[in-house]
């Protein structure tokens, strides 16, 4: 499947929230939607799910206007939406039935997912008796219970300890491998880099950067070389004015990318014990800050 936002506009009164955004997400991959608070991410998600219509533009699925009556959505919102005083098993079955499942099928699916999440023992407990992390796992079950075609995950790792985060990672990777369209939004850039091939960064209702993460990183200047070594001080002195020392790392700025081999040959003559040599690439966090910190609206 291919999901496409094509030139979407949305205003609320005088507030122009989306200003012609376009992007494409395909099944079997996670697509990252990034932006500061107020950039337009939630509005985009609500238009996708039909909570309200766009003022202009189209949402297409496989090049046709999306028919939400034939598509199942799974949505894990940043602001959690379960009932704290209701029994977990009952409300999971309820959410499954809201999405068109029979009562029996929804109960079976709830049992399967609770077992997958190592949460079966809490089936008859009220939600507010669980820790924040375990409530988050139940929220994910509610999003996935109906076997959705399109899955939207907004800050899915919020409040999770490392063990539960690893479990959630495995589940999300399974969902992606099943050929679902997965939209992923988070301020934790390490998770975006782990799950998403392609991203779109929103700022002020516009997409200011989009594309494959690796290609975006490779588009940056690649003339800064990092050399890791216990002999960092000696290497820095050996390279003289071309280098900068930072602990066991020597940072070297070469004239152009094609000068890397010259640097390697120069280092090889020095007989140094070198642990690694790499071209510096900006982190996704660096890129995000660059594209969202200016002209903040």
C-alpha positions in Angstrom: 0.0 0.0 0.0 1.0 3.6 -0.6 -0.3 6.5 1.5 0.0 9.9 0.1 -0.7 13.4 1.5 -1.0 15.7 -1.5 -0.9 19.5 -0.9 -2.9 19.4 2.4 -4.1 22.8 3.8 -5.9 23.3 7.1 -6.8 26.4 9.1 -8.7 27.0 12.2 -10.1 30.5 11.9 -7.1 32.8 11.2 -4.7 30.1 12.4 -3.1 28.4 9.3 -2.0 25.1 10.8 -1.0 23.2 7.6 0.2 25.0 4.5 0.3 22.6 1.6 2.1 19.6 3.1 2.9 16.6 0.9 4.6 13.2 1.7 4.3 9.6 0.8 4.5 6.5 3.1 4.6 3.0 1.9 3.7 -0.3 3.6 6.5 -2.4 5.1 8.3 0.7 6.3 7.9 3.2 9.1 7.6 6.9 8.1 8.7 9.5 10.7 6.6 12.6 11.1 8.7 15.1 13.1 8.2 18.6 14.4 8.1 20.8 17.5 4.9 21.1 19.4 2.4 23.0 17.3 4.1 22.2 14.0 1.0 20.4 12.6 1.7 16.7 13.3 -1.5 16.0 15.3 -3.6 17.9 12.8 -2.1 15.8 10.0 -2.9 12.6 11.9 -6.5 13.7 12.5 -7.0 14.5 8.9 -5.7 11.1 7.9 -8.1 9.4 10.3 -11.1 11.5 9.2 -11.6 13.4 12.5 -12.0 16.4 10.3 -11.4 17.3 6.7 -8.6 19.2 5.1 -9.5 22.6 3.6 -7.7 21.7 0.4 -5.7 18.8 -0.8 -6.1 15.0 -0.9 -5.3 12.0 1.2 -4.7 9.1 -1.3 -4.3 5.3 -0.7 -2.8 3.5 -3.7 -3.5 6.6 -5.8 -7.2 6.7 -5.0 -9.0 8.9 -2.4 -8.8 7.1 0.8 -12.0 5.2 1.8 -11.9 5.1 5.6 -14.9 2.7 5.6 -12.6 0.0 4.1 -9.4 0.8 6.1 -8.7 -0.1 9.7 -6.7 2.3 11.7 -4.6 1.7 14.8 -3.8 4.9 16.8 -1.6 5.2 19.8 -2.0 8.9 20.8 0.5 10.9 22.8 -2.3 11.8 25.3 -3.5 8.3 26.4 -7.2 7.5 25.8 -8.1 4.5 27.9 -10.5 4.4 30.9 -8.5 4.2 34.2 -11.4 2.8 36.3 -12.4 0.1 33.9 -11.3 -3.5 33.7 -8.5 -4.0 31.1 -9.9 -7.1 29.4 -13.4 -5.6 29.1 -12.2 -2.3 27.6 -9.9 -4.0 25.1 -12.8 -6.1 23.9 -14.9 -2.9 23.7 -12.3 -1.1 21.5 -12.1 -4.2 19.3 -15.9 -4.2 18.8 -15.8 -0.4 18.1 -13.5 -1.3 15.1 -15.9 -3.9 13.7 -14.8 -7.1 15.5 -17.3 -9.6 16.9 -17.3 -9.8 20.7 -15.7 -13.3 20.6 -13.0 -12.2 18.1 -12.2 -9.1 20.2 -11.8 -11.2 23.4 -9.6 -13.7 21.6 -7.4 -10.9 20.2 -7.2 -9.2 23.6 -6.0 -12.5 25.1 -3.4 -13.0 22.4 -2.0 -9.5 22.7 -2.0 -9.5 26.5 0.0 -12.7 26.3 2.4 -11.2 23.7 2.9 -8.3 26.1 3.4 -10.5 29.1 0.3 -8.8 30.6 -2.2 -11.7 30.9 -2.2 -11.5 34.7 -3.7 -8.0 34.5 -6.7 -8.9 32.3 -9.1 -8.6 35.2 -7.4 -5.5 36.8 -8.5 -1.9 36.5 -6.1 0.2 34.4 -5.2 2.6 37.1 -3.7 -0.2 39.2 -0.9 -0.5 36.6 2.4 1.4 36.4 2.7 4.0 33.7 4.8 1.7 31.6 2.3 -1.1 31.7 -0.5 1.2 30.9 1.4 2.2 27.8 1.6 -1.5 26.8 -2.1 -1.8 27.2 -2.6 1.3 25.1 -0.6 -0.3 22.3 -2.7 -3.4 22.5 -5.8 -1.2 22.1 -4.2 0.3 19.0 -3.3 -3.1 17.4 -6.2 -5.3 18.5 -8.2 -5.1 15.2 -5.2 -5.9 13.0 -5.1 -2.4 11.4 -3.9 -1.6 8.0 -2.5 1.8 9.0 -0.8 2.2 12.4 -0.1 5.7 13.9 2.3 5.7 16.9 2.7 9.0 18.7 5.5 8.8 21.4 5.1 5.1 21.8 8.1 4.7 24.2 7.0 7.4 26.7 7.4 6.2 30.3 8.9 2.8 29.4 11.8 1.2 31.2 14.5 -0.5 29.0 13.0 -4.0 29.3 9.5 -2.9 28.2 11.0 -0.6 25.6 12.8 -3.7 24.1 9.5 -5.6 24.1 7.7 -2.7 22.3 10.5 -2.5 19.8 10.0 -6.1 18.9 6.3 -5.7 18.5 6.7 -2.6 16.3 9.2 -4.4 14.1 6.7 -7.2 13.7 4.0 -4.8 12.7 6.3 -3.2 10.1 7.3 -6.6 8.7 3.7 -7.5 8.2 3.3 -4.9 5.5 1.4 -2.3 7.5 1.8 1.4 6.8 3.3 2.8 10.0 3.5 6.5 10.8 5.8 7.2 13.7 6.1 10.4 15.7 8.5 11.0 18.5 10.9 13.5 20.0 13.2 10.7 20.9 15.3 10.7 17.7 17.1 7.5 18.4 13.8 5.6 18.0 13.1 7.5 14.7 16.5 6.5 13.4 16.0 2.9 14.5 12.6 2.4 12.9 12.2 4.8 10.0 13.8 5.0 6.6 12.1 8.1 5.5 11.0 11.2 7.4 9.3 14.6 7.0 10.1 17.5 9.4 7.4 20.0 9.9 7.9 23.5 11.1 5.2 26.1 11.2 2.8 24.0 9.2 5.2 23.3 6.3 7.5 20.4 5.5 11.0 21.9 5.7 12.9 18.7 5.1 11.9 15.2 3.8 13.6 12.2 2.4 15.6 9.1 3.3 17.5 9.6 6.5 20.8 8.2 5.1 20.6 10.3 2.0 19.8 13.4 4.1 22.9 12.7 6.3 25.1 12.1 3.3 24.1 15.5 1.8 26.0 17.2 4.5 29.7 18.2 4.2 31.8 15.1 4.6 35.2 16.6 5.1 35.4 16.2 8.9 37.1 13.0 9.9 37.1 11.5 13.4 40.1 9.3 14.5 39.7 7.3 17.7 42.9 6.2 19.3 44.8 5.9 22.6 47.6 7.7 20.6 45.3 10.7 20.0 47.8 13.2 21.4 50.6 11.9 19.3 48.4 11.8 16.2 47.3 15.4 16.8 50.9 16.5 17.0 51.8 14.5 14.0 49.1 16.1 11.9 49.9 19.5 13.3 47.7 22.4 12.2 45.1 20.2 10.5 43.7 18.6 13.7 41.8 19.3 16.9 42.1 17.1 19.9 39.1 16.0 22.0 40.0 13.3 24.6 40.9 10.2 22.6 39.4 11.6 19.4 41.3 13.6 16.8 39.1 15.7 14.5 40.7 16.5 11.2 39.2 18.8 8.5 40.4 17.7 5.0 40.2 19.9 1.9 37.7 17.7 0.0 36.2 14.3 0.2 38.7 12.8 -2.3 41.5 13.6 0.2 40.5 10.8 2.6 43.0 8.3 1.1 45.8 10.9 1.5 45.0 11.2 5.2 45.0 7.4 5.6 48.4 7.1 3.9 49.7 9.8 6.1 48.5 8.1 9.2 49.8 4.7 8.1 53.4 6.1 8.0 53.2 7.1 11.6 52.7 3.6 13.0 49.9 4.6 15.3 47.5 2.3 17.1 44.1 3.4 15.7 40.8 2.1 16.9 38.6 3.7 14.2 38.4 6.3 11.5 35.0 7.7 10.4 33.5 10.5 8.5 31.4 12.7 10.7 27.7 12.7 10.0 25.2 14.9 11.9 22.8 13.0 14.2 19.1 13.3 13.4 18.8 15.4 16.5 21.3 17.9 15.1 19.3 18.0 11.8 16.0 18.4 13.6 17.3 21.3 15.6 18.8 23.0 12.5 15.5 22.8 10.6 13.1 23.7 13.5 15.0 26.2 15.7 14.9 29.1 13.2 11.8 31.1 12.5 10.0 29.4 15.4 6.2 30.0 15.1 
